[in-house]
Amino acid sequence: MRRFALPAAVLLALCVVFVVAKVTQPGPARVVVPGGRAAAVTAVTRSCPPAAPGAGAARIATIALPSHAGHGGSAAAGSGAATFSTVLGTPAAAGSGKPSASASTSAKAPRPVTLTAPGTAATVTMPDGGGAAVAAAGQMAEGFEAEQSDSSGTGLVSCTHPGSDMWFVGTGLSAGATQIRLYLMNTGSVTASVDVTILTDTGQQNGLSNAITVLPDQFVTENIASYVPGSQALALHVQTNTGQVGASVWEGDGAGSGAWLPQADAPATSLVIPGLTVASSTAKLFVVVPGSTDAQVKVVAYTPAGAVAQFTATPVDASAGAATPVALNSLGASAAGLKLTSNVPVVAGVLVPGAGIGSFTTATPPVTEQGVIAGNPATRGVTVGLLLTAPSAAAHASISVISAAGTVTTPTADEAVTVAAGHTLAVAVPRPAGSRQPFAIVITPQAGSGPLYAVRVVTSGTGGLSAPLVSLLPVLSALTSITLPPAQNSYSAVLP
């Protein structure tokens, strides 16, 4: 019996271990962190391009609007900072996609400029020929917006988040854009490798076939015009293989006038393009189809009188792998926003006639929390306003202006404006009383508001917002907080 005692004890022990392991066996387990919690924005980075050709030194209009500080600069100085550092250019060797061997990379950048007063509209001047890397932290990161501006303080193009996938849509070389420049800025610490796909009305162009190398703390300029002769429409798809870049595109008419292309929304089957002014009866729509299937696009214009279908007889045919120009039907004296509905994902933009080459607007997301335009001119002879479009449901928003001194005023008679569903509303925004300094505009959607799309418009001469167009700039959201999505982790354990 003693011979069997030890094996029996071992067998019993193994059975006990098996039973315990079976009962306590860790199968699929999951740790879930609830989402829906708001976290304050504590850091923001932006890339601002150099000034347009012939424009001299670049100016950057900027403001930060922390929610707990309230508008008007009540936050304590020193609780955050926004630093503007000069980024120098590295010319690209033509067609090589590599920096020119003769380019000087040893030039010393000027000392950074630091701002520490949230709630006030400010302008920073960068050296002639230089771009800017912007890093904001603390309260200066909340509700932050920065735009390259001209000498009047008019914001011309928003400084972009560094990214890896960006779209730009504009007119072609033979349709008025005799100069087309792409700026790629690397404000990171890793060398970026960038692929640029060029689409025109005749399809993909292969002139820029090599990846472009952008060294840290430098920018590269590419002359796109040489690759798109005879083009009527243009789209650039900027993608990085390594690193991230800030991308900007400028188109000029060869006579010293030009306009920046706002960064377009990613390809989608439904897009909203706000910002067609009352002078836009001859505006031109550009529809870009990135995929291999032709698009059938329906276009509806939302005007102050309601929805007006464009091209009612048949949808717009847009070729796959190309940028298709489409002349819009006359909207008379109406401001408008467009909604595009397509069978396949598309990218889109609009050229609105105006000074020089005109101005561009593009598909944008709706304004959330607050939309901010940092640079608006207070000079005589110009009118500043907003074009607000509510495609699906009535939108309600308050509008305020903030001066360089931090003074906040409400330019509308009522505390909030209402845009009826399926309509566009034009609102003139007067400058702060007694000031000739550039000012900021803030749009705040109210609780229960439908999706609201907005563009800031500047006109010149008599006639208010019906006067000749000077500038369009889509209104982007300037967030003070972000909502954290649910986070989860899972694991499985296997017994031996």
Protein Blocks (a to p, Z undefined) as FASTA:
>chain_A
ZZmmmmmmmmmmmmmmmmmmmmmoccdddddddehiacddfbdcdddddddehklpaddd
dddddfkloghilacghiaccdddddddddddehklpacfkbcfkbccddddddfbehia
cdddddehiacddddehjllgopacddddfkopafbdcddddfbdcdddddfknopabcc
dddddfbfbdcddddddddfkbccfklmbccdddehiacdddfklmmghiabdcdddddf
bdcddddddddehnopacdddddddddfbdcdehiafklmmgccddddfblbdcdddddd
ddfkbccdehklbccdddehiacddddddehjadcddddddfbdcddddddddehjbpcd
ddddddehiacdfbdcfbehiacddddddfkbccddddddddfkopacdfbfbfbdcdde
hiacdddddddehiabdcdddddddehiacddddddddedehijmbccfbdcddddddfb
dcddddddddddddZZ
